[in-house]
Amino acid sequence: MASTTVASNAFVLEVLNQHNYKDWSSRVETYLLSKDLWDVVKEEPPEAENGSAEYKAWRIKNARALHAIKISCGTEMFSFIRDKKKTKHAWEALERMFKSRDMKNKDTSALHVAAMNGEVDKVKELLPTMREEDLEMKDGNKRTALDVAIVAACAKVHWIQIAKAMVKKNGEILKISSRPGNYIPVVRACSRNKWEMARFLFSLTPDEALLSDNGRPGAQLINACIWRPKGLDIALKVLQRNPWLAMADNGFGQQPMLVLAGIHSAYRSGTRLTLWQQLIYKVICIRPIEFSIPESHITVSESEDEPSPDKRSRADQGHQRTLFCFVTNVFREAIRGASQHLGIKDLYKMKLNHLRFEKFLSCMVTVIKDLDKLINTGRTERCENFTVQSYCTRAC
């Protein structure tokens, strides 16, 4: 440890470095107290009057104390006080620097914990005391506080509020990747099936974040959405803005176009259906809303000769409510049973996904047509070995 150990006649065992300020300051303070030099650290210097005995005495003590502090600092720490002429200023500069670092590490750790626990109020309390760059710091697992919040998020709204507060403080965190996978926030949300969070993050994530590193984050995002049909709308928007990402490498040798070619269930030709399922599949009309079975509502009309409801007996009202509930439940269960038996809901989702994949594939086809152009422009360094023939081979 030649870089940290000082000479044998020094008063500290180890010079000041990035990690030993508490021990170092304690030893230096004790030494200065023993030499009656501590007052020049804590007290303001006297006026520099000509011939003043008090000032001359302070100047000697200041030189001794300042010398002791400077020779006990390592090369890096010495650079922070090299130009200091007064002991008080040198000591305060070091104290201020290390206290700031301790507070920053404390706040960052607290922010990670608050984000993990979904503590919205705690996060909002911490953020004003932090600098923008503090939100870019990572914990021991190489993860930002935003990444921690995404992984911990459930179906509750407060995690979205945490993400909004962090992004409002520093939008640059949308570009920072975290382990495992080196995913940026929007990719992490998609890979975890946190679609509400994913769509919020995607609406704010700039293209430059997806196109960095030769399109690696963009390829990761598209692949995550391909494997999860609920996110195909995100993948489509990404691909429409930057079609060449269809052939970008996600960092693991997986290109979105080849990944899509390997999912045979994404196409009608790769799905086996019975005769009844084929007929239902053909007549299903895809609408922009999800398939749902509306509840049946029965209105019981009243004739003019019947007494008003407030004049009926409670027993009659009770019987009518029971009959109403019974008939409603019968219709509801009948519709639900027929739907489940015929698999209408599943077939609807299947056809909807097929249409989405067809649209997605048509967007990728434009990339195949312009393959030579993309390679010549140098925008996809890793797609030189990709050919239409290799794609067709994978799709078969």
C-alpha positions as CSV (number, residue, x, y, z in Angstrom):
1,M,0.0,0.0,0.0
2,A,2.8,2.4,-1.0
3,S,0.2,4.9,-2.2
4,T,-1.6,5.2,1.1
5,T,1.1,4.7,3.8
6,V,3.1,7.7,4.9
7,A,6.7,7.9,6.3
8,S,7.5,6.4,9.7
9,N,7.8,9.8,11.4
10,A,4.3,10.9,10.4
11,F,1.5,11.1,12.9
12,V,-1.1,9.1,10.9
13,L,-0.9,5.5,9.9
14,E,-2.6,6.2,6.5
15,V,-2.9,9.3,4.4
16,L,-6.3,10.6,3.6
17,N,-8.1,8.9,0.7
18,Q,-11.7,8.4,-0.5
19,H,-12.6,6.0,2.2
20,N,-11.0,6.8,5.6
21,Y,-12.0,10.4,6.4
22,K,-13.6,9.6,9.7
23,D,-10.5,7.8,11.1
24,W,-8.1,10.3,9.5
25,S,-9.9,13.4,10.9
26,S,-10.0,11.9,14.4
27,R,-6.3,11.3,14.4
28,V,-5.4,14.7,12.9
29,E,-7.6,16.5,15.4
30,T,-6.0,14.6,18.3
31,Y,-2.5,15.5,17.0
32,L,-3.3,19.2,16.6
33,L,-4.8,19.3,20.0
34,S,-1.7,17.8,21.5
35,K,0.4,20.4,19.8
36,D,-1.9,23.3,20.8
37,L,-2.7,24.0,17.1
38,W,-6.4,23.2,17.1
39,D,-7.5,26.8,17.7
40,V,-6.3,27.8,14.2
41,V,-8.8,25.3,12.8
42,K,-11.8,26.5,14.7
43,E,-11.1,30.2,15.3
44,E,-11.0,33.1,12.8
45,P,-7.5,34.4,12.2
46,P,-6.6,37.8,13.7
47,E,-6.2,41.0,11.7
48,A,-2.9,41.2,9.9
49,E,-1.6,44.3,11.6
50,N,2.0,45.4,11.1
51,G,4.2,44.1,13.8
52,S,1.3,42.5,15.7
53,A,2.6,39.8,18.0
54,E,-0.7,38.1,18.0
55,Y,-0.7,37.8,14.2
56,K,2.8,36.5,14.1
57,A,2.0,33.8,16.6
58,W,-1.1,32.8,14.6
59,R,1.0,32.7,11.4
60,I,3.5,30.3,12.9
61,K,0.8,28.0,14.3
62,N,-1.2,28.2,11.1
63,A,1.8,27.1,9.1
64,R,2.5,24.1,11.4
65,A,-1.1,22.9,11.4
66,L,-1.6,23.4,7.6
67,H,1.7,21.6,7.0
68,A,0.5,18.7,9.2
69,I,-2.8,18.4,7.3
70,K,-1.3,18.7,3.8
71,I,1.4,16.1,4.4
72,S,-1.2,13.6,5.7
73,C,-3.3,13.8,2.6
74,G,-2.9,11.5,-0.4
75,T,-2.2,12.8,-3.8
76,E,-5.9,13.0,-4.8
77,M,-7.1,14.6,-1.6
78,F,-4.2,17.1,-1.6
79,S,-5.3,18.5,-4.9
80,F,-8.5,19.8,-3.2
81,I,-6.5,21.9,-0.7
82,R,-3.3,22.6,-2.6
83,D,-4.1,26.3,-2.9
84,K,-5.4,26.8,0.7
85,K,-3.4,29.2,2.8
86,K,-5.3,29.0,6.0
87,T,-5.7,25.9,8.1
88,K,-9.4,26.7,8.8
89,H,-10.2,26.9,5.1
90,A,-8.4,23.7,4.3
91,W,-10.1,21.7,7.1
92,E,-13.5,23.0,6.2
93,A,-13.1,22.2,2.5
94,L,-12.3,18.6,3.3
95,E,-15.1,18.4,5.9
96,R,-17.6,19.8,3.5
97,M,-16.6,17.5,0.7
98,F,-16.9,14.3,2.7
99,K,-20.1,15.3,4.5
100,S,-21.6,16.0,1.1
101,R,-20.6,12.6,-0.1
102,D,-22.0,10.8,3.0
103,M,-25.3,12.7,2.7
104,K,-25.5,11.9,-1.0
105,N,-24.9,8.2,-0.4
106,K,-27.4,8.2,2.5
107,D,-30.1,9.9,0.4
108,T,-29.5,7.7,-2.6
109,S,-29.9,4.6,-0.4
110,A,-33.0,6.0,1.2
111,L,-34.4,6.7,-2.3
112,H,-33.9,3.1,-3.4
113,V,-35.6,1.8,-0.3
114,A,-38.5,4.2,-0.6
115,A,-38.9,3.3,-4.3
116,M,-38.8,-0.4,-3.5
117,N,-41.5,0.0,-0.9
118,G,-43.7,2.2,-3.0
119,E,-43.5,5.1,-0.5
120,V,-44.7,8.0,-2.6
121,D,-44.5,10.6,0.2
122,K,-41.0,9.5,1.2
123,V,-39.8,9.7,-2.4
124,K,-41.3,13.2,-2.8
125,E,-39.7,14.3,0.5
126,L,-36.2,13.1,-0.6
127,L,-36.2,14.4,-4.2
128,P,-36.0,18.1,-3.4
129,T,-32.9,17.5,-1.2
130,M,-31.1,15.7,-4.0
131,R,-29.3,16.8,-7.1
132,E,-30.4,15.7,-10.6
133,E,-27.3,13.5,-10.9
134,D,-28.0,11.8,-7.7
135,L,-31.0,10.0,-9.3
136,E,-28.5,8.5,-11.8
137,M,-26.6,6.7,-9.1
138,K,-26.9,2.9,-8.8
139,D,-27.0,0.7,-5.8
140,G,-24.8,-2.3,-5.1
141,N,-26.7,-4.3,-7.7
142,K,-26.0,-1.7,-10.4
143,R,-29.6,-0.5,-10.5
144,T,-31.1,3.0,-10.4
145,A,-33.9,3.9,-8.0
146,L,-36.3,4.1,-11.0
147,D,-35.4,0.5,-12.0
148,V,-36.0,-0.6,-8.4
149,A,-39.5,1.0,-8.5
150,I,-40.3,-0.7,-11.8
151,V,-39.4,-4.1,-10.6
152,A,-41.3,-3.7,-7.4
153,A,-44.4,-2.1,-9.0
154,C,-47.7,-3.9,-8.9
155,A,-51.2,-3.0,-10.1
156,K,-51.4,0.0,-7.8
157,V,-51.1,3.6,-9.1
158,H,-48.6,4.9,-6.6
159,W,-45.6,3.3,-8.4
160,I,-46.6,5.4,-11.4
161,Q,-46.5,8.5,-9.2
162,I,-43.0,7.5,-8.0
163,A,-41.8,7.2,-11.6
164,K,-43.4,10.5,-12.6
165,A,-41.7,12.3,-9.7
166,M,-38.3,10.9,-10.5
167,V,-38.6,11.6,-14.3
168,K,-39.7,15.1,-13.5
169,K,-36.6,15.6,-11.4
170,N,-34.3,14.2,-14.0
171,G,-35.5,13.0,-17.4
172,E,-32.0,11.6,-18.2
173,I,-32.7,8.6,-16.0
174,L,-34.9,7.2,-18.9
175,K,-31.6,6.6,-20.8
176,I,-29.7,4.8,-18.0
177,S,-29.5,1.0,-18.1
178,S,-29.5,-1.2,-15.1
179,R,-28.6,-4.8,-14.4
180,P,-29.5,-7.5,-15.0
181,G,-29.7,-7.3,-18.8
182,N,-28.5,-3.7,-19.0
183,Y,-32.1,-2.6,-19.7
184,I,-33.3,1.0,-19.8
185,P,-36.4,1.7,-17.8
186,V,-39.0,1.2,-20.5
187,V,-37.5,-2.2,-21.5
188,R,-37.5,-3.3,-17.9
189,A,-41.2,-2.4,-17.5
190,C,-42.1,-4.4,-20.7
191,S,-40.0,-7.4,-19.6
192,R,-41.8,-7.4,-16.3
193,N,-45.3,-7.1,-17.9
194,K,-45.8,-3.7,-16.2
195,W,-47.8,-2.3,-19.1
196,E,-49.2,0.8,-17.5
197,M,-45.7,1.7,-16.3
198,A,-44.3,0.8,-19.7
199,R,-46.6,3.0,-21.7
200,F,-45.9,5.9,-19.4
201,L,-42.2,5.5,-19.7
202,F,-42.4,5.0,-23.5
203,S,-44.3,8.2,-23.9
204,L,-41.3,10.1,-22.4
205,T,-38.4,8.0,-23.6
206,P,-36.5,9.8,-26.4
207,D,-35.5,8.0,-29.6
208,E,-31.9,8.6,-28.8
209,A,-32.2,6.3,-25.8
210,L,-33.5,3.5,-28.1
211,L,-30.9,4.1,-30.8
212,S,-27.8,4.2,-28.7
213,D,-25.3,1.5,-28.8
214,N,-26.2,0.6,-32.4
215,G,-29.9,0.2,-31.5
216,R,-29.4,-2.3,-28.7
217,P,-32.0,-0.8,-26.3
218,G,-34.5,-0.5,-29.2
219,A,-34.0,-4.1,-30.2
220,Q,-34.5,-5.2,-26.6
221,L,-37.7,-3.2,-26.4
222,I,-39.1,-4.7,-29.6
223,N,-38.2,-8.3,-28.6
224,A,-39.8,-7.8,-25.1
225,C,-43.0,-6.7,-26.8
226,I,-42.9,-9.5,-29.4
227,W,-43.0,-12.1,-26.8
228,R,-45.8,-10.4,-25.0
229,P,-48.7,-9.5,-27.4
230,K,-50.0,-6.8,-25.0
231,G,-47.0,-4.7,-25.9
232,L,-47.2,-5.0,-29.7
233,D,-48.6,-1.5,-30.0
234,I,-45.4,-0.2,-28.4
235,A,-43.2,-2.3,-30.7
236,L,-45.1,-1.1,-33.7
237,K,-44.6,2.6,-32.8
238,V,-40.9,2.0,-32.3
239,L,-40.5,0.1,-35.6
240,Q,-42.5,2.7,-37.6
241,R,-40.2,5.5,-36.4
242,N,-37.0,3.5,-36.9
243,P,-37.6,0.5,-39.2
244,W,-33.9,-0.5,-39.2
245,L,-34.2,-1.6,-35.5
246,A,-35.9,-4.8,-36.9
247,M,-32.4,-6.0,-37.6
248,A,-30.5,-4.5,-34.7
249,D,-28.8,-6.8,-32.1
250,N,-30.2,-6.8,-28.6
251,G,-26.8,-7.6,-27.1
252,F,-27.5,-11.4,-27.0
253,G,-27.4,-12.1,-30.8
254,Q,-31.1,-11.8,-31.1
255,Q,-32.6,-9.6,-33.9
256,P,-36.3,-8.7,-33.7
257,M,-37.0,-10.0,-37.2
258,L,-35.6,-13.4,-36.5
259,V,-37.3,-13.6,-33.1
260,L,-40.6,-12.9,-34.8
261,A,-39.9,-15.5,-37.4
262,G,-39.5,-18.1,-34.7
263,I,-42.9,-17.5,-33.1
264,H,-45.1,-19.7,-35.3
265,S,-48.2,-19.1,-33.1
266,A,-48.1,-15.4,-34.2
267,Y,-49.5,-16.4,-37.6
268,R,-52.7,-18.0,-38.7
269,S,-50.8,-20.7,-40.6
270,G,-49.0,-21.8,-37.4
271,T,-52.2,-22.3,-35.4
272,R,-54.3,-25.4,-35.6
273,L,-58.1,-25.0,-35.2
274,T,-61.0,-27.4,-35.3
275,L,-63.8,-26.9,-37.9
276,W,-66.0,-25.0,-35.5
277,Q,-63.1,-22.8,-34.4
278,Q,-62.3,-22.0,-38.0
279,L,-65.8,-21.0,-38.7
280,I,-66.0,-18.8,-35.6
281,Y,-62.5,-17.4,-36.4
282,K,-63.7,-16.3,-39.9
283,V,-66.8,-14.5,-38.7
284,I,-65.3,-12.7,-35.8
285,C,-65.2,-9.0,-36.4
286,I,-62.3,-7.2,-34.8
287,R,-63.1,-3.9,-33.1
288,P,-60.9,-1.5,-31.4
289,I,-62.3,-2.5,-28.0
290,E,-61.5,-5.7,-26.1
291,F,-64.1,-8.5,-26.2
292,S,-66.4,-8.4,-23.3
293,I,-69.8,-9.8,-22.4
294,P,-72.2,-7.0,-21.3
295,E,-74.4,-7.7,-18.4
296,S,-78.0,-8.3,-19.2
297,H,-80.4,-5.6,-17.9
298,I,-84.1,-6.4,-17.5
299,T,-86.6,-3.6,-17.2
300,V,-89.9,-4.5,-15.6
301,S,-92.6,-2.2,-16.9
302,E,-95.5,-1.2,-14.7
303,S,-99.1,-0.9,-16.0
304,E,-101.2,2.0,-15.1
305,D,-103.5,-0.2,-13.1
306,E,-100.7,-1.5,-10.8
307,P,-100.1,0.3,-7.6
308,S,-97.0,2.4,-7.3
309,P,-93.9,0.7,-5.8
310,D,-94.2,2.6,-2.6
311,K,-97.6,1.1,-2.0
312,R,-96.5,-2.5,-2.6
313,S,-95.8,-4.8,0.3
314,R,-92.2,-5.5,1.3
315,A,-92.8,-9.1,0.5
316,D,-93.8,-8.4,-3.1
317,Q,-90.7,-6.2,-3.6
318,G,-88.5,-8.9,-2.1
319,H,-90.0,-11.5,-4.5
320,Q,-89.5,-9.2,-7.5
321,R,-85.9,-8.5,-6.6
322,T,-85.2,-12.2,-6.2
323,L,-86.8,-12.9,-9.6
324,F,-84.9,-10.1,-11.2
325,C,-81.6,-11.4,-9.9
326,F,-82.4,-15.0,-10.9
327,V,-83.3,-14.1,-14.5
328,T,-80.2,-11.8,-14.8
329,N,-77.9,-14.5,-13.6
330,V,-79.4,-17.1,-15.9
331,F,-78.8,-15.0,-18.9
332,R,-75.4,-14.0,-17.8
333,E,-74.3,-17.6,-17.1
334,A,-75.8,-18.8,-20.4
335,I,-73.9,-16.2,-22.4
336,R,-70.7,-16.9,-20.4
337,G,-71.1,-20.7,-20.8
338,A,-71.6,-20.5,-24.5
339,S,-68.6,-18.2,-24.9
340,Q,-66.4,-20.5,-22.9
341,H,-67.6,-23.6,-24.6
342,L,-67.1,-22.2,-28.1
343,G,-63.9,-20.4,-27.1
344,I,-65.1,-17.1,-28.6
345,K,-63.0,-14.9,-26.3
346,D,-59.8,-16.9,-26.9
347,L,-60.4,-16.9,-30.6
348,Y,-61.0,-13.2,-30.6
349,K,-57.7,-12.6,-28.8
350,M,-56.0,-15.0,-31.2
351,K,-57.3,-13.2,-34.3
352,L,-56.5,-9.8,-32.8
353,N,-52.9,-10.9,-32.1
354,H,-52.7,-12.3,-35.6
355,L,-53.7,-9.0,-37.1
356,R,-51.3,-7.2,-34.9
357,F,-48.5,-9.5,-35.9
358,E,-49.4,-9.1,-39.6
359,K,-49.2,-5.3,-39.3
360,F,-46.0,-5.7,-37.4
361,L,-44.6,-8.0,-40.0
362,S,-45.6,-5.7,-42.9
363,C,-43.6,-2.9,-41.2
364,M,-40.6,-5.3,-41.1
365,V,-40.9,-6.1,-44.8
366,T,-40.0,-2.5,-45.6
367,V,-36.7,-3.2,-43.9
368,I,-36.0,-6.2,-46.0
369,K,-36.7,-4.2,-49.2
370,D,-34.2,-1.5,-48.1
371,L,-31.6,-3.9,-46.7
372,D,-28.8,-2.9,-49.0
373,K,-29.5,0.8,-48.4
374,L,-29.3,0.3,-44.6
375,I,-26.1,-1.6,-44.7
376,N,-24.4,0.9,-47.0
377,T,-25.3,3.8,-44.8
378,G,-23.7,2.0,-41.9
379,R,-26.6,2.4,-39.5
380,T,-26.7,-1.4,-38.7
381,E,-23.2,-2.6,-38.2
382,R,-24.4,-6.1,-37.1
383,C,-26.8,-6.9,-40.0
384,E,-24.2,-7.6,-42.7
385,N,-24.7,-11.3,-42.4
386,F,-28.5,-11.0,-42.4
387,T,-30.2,-12.0,-45.7
388,V,-33.8,-12.4,-46.8
389,Q,-33.0,-16.1,-47.3
390,S,-31.9,-16.5,-43.7
391,Y,-35.2,-14.9,-42.6
392,C,-37.3,-17.2,-44.8
393,T,-35.4,-20.2,-43.5
394,R,-36.2,-19.3,-39.9
395,A,-39.9,-18.6,-40.7
396,C,-40.4,-22.0,-42.4
